[in-house]
Amino acid sequence: MMQGPLVVGVADLLHHPGARRHEHLEAPLREVRVLGSWVPDDAIVSVDAVLERVSEGVVVSARTTAAWAGECRRCLGPVGGELAAEFRELFERHATEGETYPLLHEMIDLEAPVREVLMLELPLAPLCRPDCLGICPTCGVDRNERSCECPPPAVDPRWAALDALRED
């Protein structure tokens, strides 16, 4: 028998074609991470779902929300926010890998689709703000907090022709 915080019993739906019901679930999910951003392990992931009986199994239409955190890709300062994602997936007894999810013992587990949509919504290269100046590569000072006296990096002569195009 399946167990978990996002496992839902659907026996009532399976015995009544066309039936539907709403579910609200909350649970933490561990290790939802993409490069420089993640959903904290102790953050509550909220799922509002409508489960509907169809001839193939159960269709789940859901909206999920969670807090996220990360490091700015330029200055390495902390960043964060709120994720919101929607999905619509089919759960069936004979699931097709990569296309549908398994319906086992009149139970469905929403963890896999929730995890997938959250990972797709996480920013790959988060910024603390759009105009973040980052860290000086020479002295390491955070250029958002103060300026540094380092000379600008030397121009590579191999790229000089392209720099001339940028000025036009």
N, C-alpha and C positions, 0 to 999 in steps of 0.2 A: 504494500500500500504506500502511495506517495505521501510524503510529508514535507512541509515547508511553509514559510509565511505567505507565499503567493500561490499556494495550491488551493484550487476551488473545486468543490463537488458539483457535478452537473447532472446527477441522476434524474432529477426532476425535469430538466430540459430534454433529456434523451427520450423520455417516455411521452413527451407532448410536442409533436412536430409544430414548428412555428412559434413555440414559446420563447419568451425572452425575459431577462431580469437584469437588474443593475447590481453591481458589486463595488464596494469601496474597500481597498486594502492598503495597509501601511506596513512597511517593514524596512529594515536596513539591508543593503546589499553590499557585500564585501568585494573589493578589488575591481571596481568599475573605473578604469584608468586608460587614458590615451595620452601618450607623450607628456606634455607639460600640464595636464589638467586631470582632475579626478573627482569622483563623488566620495566624500569622506566616509569611511567605514561605519561611523556612528550616525550618519545623516539618514533621516527617514525618507524613504521613497514612497510617494503617494500614487496610487493607481485607481482611477475611476473608469470602470469598464461596463459595457453592455454586452451580455452573453446572449446569443441567439441561436436557436436550434435550426439547422438547415439539413438537407438530405444527406450531405457528406459527413456531417458532424456538428461542431459548434464553432460559430464565427464570433470572435472577440474584437470589439471596437473599443479602444481604450485611449485615455490620455494619462500620461504619467508626468510627475514633477519631482524634482529633487534639487537640493543645493549642490553647488560644485565649488571647488577651490583649485588653485594652481599657482604657478609662478610666472610673472611677466617675462616674456621671451627676451626683452631688451635690458631690463634693470634687475631682474630676478626678485622683485618685490612680490608680496602676496596679492593675489587677485581672486575674485570669486563672484558668484551670482546664483541665479536660479535657472534651471533647465526646465523646458516643457516640450514634450514630444507626444505624437499620436501614432498609433498603429492599428492595423486591421489584419488579423491573422485567423487562419482556419486550423482548428484542431480536429483530427480525424483518427480513427482506429488504425488505419494503415497509412501512416504518415510518409510523405515523400521527402527525403532528406533535402534540405535547402529550400523547400517550397511550403511545406505545412508542418505542423507540430503534432506530437502524439497525444491521443486521448486514451488514457490507461485507467482501467478499473473505474470508469465513470468519474474520473478526476482529470483536471488539466492543471498544468504548472505554468504560470505566467512569468516566471523568473527569466527564462531565456529571451523572450521577445522584449521584455522590459529592459533587460541588460543591453540588448542590441541597440534599441532606439536611443537609450541614454548615451552609449558610447558614440553613436553617430552624431549626437548633438553636442558633445563636449568640444570646446574649441581646441584645435590642434596647436595653435600658437597664440595663447592669450596675451593681451596687453593690459597694463594697469590703466592706461589711457591712450587714445590714438596718437597723441603727440609726444609720447614717452621718448626721452633722449637717450636712455640707456646708460651703460657704464663705459667710461673711457677705457679703451683697450690698452693704453700705455700705463696710466697711474691707478686705474681702478676706482676712481671717484664716481659716485652716482651723479650724473650730469643733470638730473631733475632737481637735486638738492643744492648743488653749487657748481660753478664752472671750474674748469681746470686750466692750467697754463701750458698744457702739452701742445707741441706743434702739430699741425694736421699731418696725417700720414702721407708719405711720399707717393707721388703718382707713378704708377708703373708705365714706362714708356710704350710698352706693347699695347696699352689701352688708350693712348693719347688720341688716336684718330676717332675713337668712339666718344671720348670726352668732348671733342670738338663738335660732334654732331649734337650732343646734349645742349650745348650753348646756343645752337641755332634754334 
